Amino acid sequence: MLNKLYRALVIGRAKSAAVQTANFLGERDLADLGHSRSSFISASIENIVNELDAAEKSNKARSFRHSLRDTVAALFSTYGKKNIA
């Protein structure tokens, strides 16, 4: 839930920054960049969403690797120990 809230806040702030930047730039500046005002804003938001998706995918992969490593370590830490009861 907190990840979704964080994601929404980051995307909202990115959109606000893109709108402010687009308003600051003139038509000629935007044309030099190859964008209109709306395409500049859309491209900025799409870039942020892609970065957030990549970070989330990376975190999930890292989390899986750590949990797998911990599971294997726990299995081998009991290997060869005698059960004293």
SVG drawing of the C-alpha trace seen along z (x, -y; Angstrom):
<svg xmlns="http://www.w3.org/2000/svg" viewBox="-2 -31 30 69">
<polyline fill="none" stroke="black" stroke-width="0.4" points="0.0,0.0 2.8,-2.4 4.5,-1.6 1.4,-2.5 1.1,-5.8 4.8,-6.6 4.5,-5.8 1.4,-8.1 3.3,-10.9 6.4,-10.5 4.3,-10.4 2.2,-13.4 5.3,-15.4 7.0,-14.4 3.9,-15.6 3.9,-18.9 7.6,-19.4 7.0,-18.5 4.2,-21.0 6.3,-23.8 9.2,-23.0 7.0,-22.9 5.5,-26.2 8.9,-27.7 10.1,-26.6 9.1,-28.4 7.6,-26.8 10.9,-27.0 12.7,-25.3 10.2,-22.5 10.4,-22.1 14.2,-21.8 13.6,-19.0 11.2,-17.4 8.1,-17.8 5.0,-19.7 3.9,-20.8 1.6,-17.8 4.1,-15.2 6.9,-16.6 4.7,-16.1 3.6,-12.6 7.2,-11.6 8.4,-12.8 5.7,-10.9 6.3,-7.8 10.0,-7.9 9.3,-8.1 6.8,-5.3 9.4,-3.1 12.1,-3.9 9.7,-3.0 8.8,0.2 12.4,1.1 13.3,0.3 10.3,2.4 11.4,5.4 15.0,5.1 13.8,5.0 11.6,8.1 14.5,10.0 16.9,9.0 14.3,9.9 13.8,13.3 17.6,13.9 18.0,13.0 15.1,15.2 16.5,18.1 20.0,17.6 18.6,17.5 16.5,20.7 19.5,22.6 21.7,21.3 19.2,22.5 19.0,26.0 22.8,26.4 23.3,25.0 21.4,28.0 23.1,30.5 25.3,33.0 24.2,31.9 23.2,34.6 19.8,34.4 20.4,34.3 17.2,35.1"/>
</svg>
